Every structure is written in C-alpha cells, then in structure tokens.
Amino acid sequence: MIGKRMEGALNEQIREELSSAYLYLSMAAYFHGEGLDGMAGWMRLQAKEELEHALKIFDHLVERGGRVRLEALPEPRFEWGSPLEAWKAAYEHERHITGRIDELVALAQEEKDNAALVMLQWFVAEQVEEEDQTRKVVEMLERIGESGRGLLWLDKELGKRKKEEK
Ligand code: OFO
C-alpha cells in the first residue's frame, strides 16, 4: 500500500505529465499554422508519449492500492514568436519536469518507498533523453539562423520520427 504523501505527489505528477501532453499538442497546432508539418508531427507523437508517462504513474498508483485523482490542467501557451522560441520552451519545460522527478526521487527516499523509487528510475533515464532531444533541436535551429532552406530541411528530418521512437 502506498503512503499518503507519495500518493499525493504522484497524483501531482500525473497532472504534470498531462500538462506536458497539452503543451506539446498546442505546439503541434502552432507548427501546423507555420506550415511546419514535420515539427508538428514530432510534437503530436511527443504528446502521445506524455500521455503514456501519465499512465505509467496512474498504473503504479492503482497497483499499489492508491487512489488516482485527476486535477485541472492549466491552459497551455498558444503562440510563440518563432520555431526557435517554441523549441526553447520545450527544452525549458523538460528541465522543469526533470526537477519534478528529482523531487519525487528525494521524497521516495525519505519515505523509504522502494517500489516508487524503482518506478521513478525509468523517469530519471527518460528525462536525460527528453532534455537531449529538445536541446539538440534548439542547437540546430540556432545554427540554421535565418536560413529558410535550413528550417525546411530540419522540419523534414523531424517529420521522420516514428511512433515507436522515443
Ligand atoms: Fe517530457 O517527459 Fe514526461 O513530462
């Protein structure tokens, strides 16, 4: 049986993961509006991945006799000044999520909740990947600068992301 503090903190993390999905879906809509369908496709897949993150925690709570309580989601940002600005926001968001995961690990250690600790290890590794992916796109966009051709090339590359890819 999971403890009350851990249960509450994991419910908050379900909201964070669903908020991530909501944010990336909003970014997908922005990219579609800019004619960058490859980037939009990447963000749509990312939104689905975030829903899977939420379900991982959902299942953990259920399996341990905890109660899932879904909280209201904040309205995501709607507009960005440029593709670079949007990808920078995605990278910053992932850094925020990494901080949240680190706090959950610290709480699980404090509570001596080994089951939660094991489950959270997956998220620790996942965050390394998520930060890496978004940071690399930011770096590429910075190199591309004002080049329209460069932007279209990157859009095409990101559009190759497949569903099973992380
Ligand atoms: Fe983007 O990793 Fe979950 O939130």
Residues whose N, C-alpha, C, O or C-beta is under 5 A from the ligand:
A	BS01	OFO	E16 E17 S20 E50 H53 I97 E130
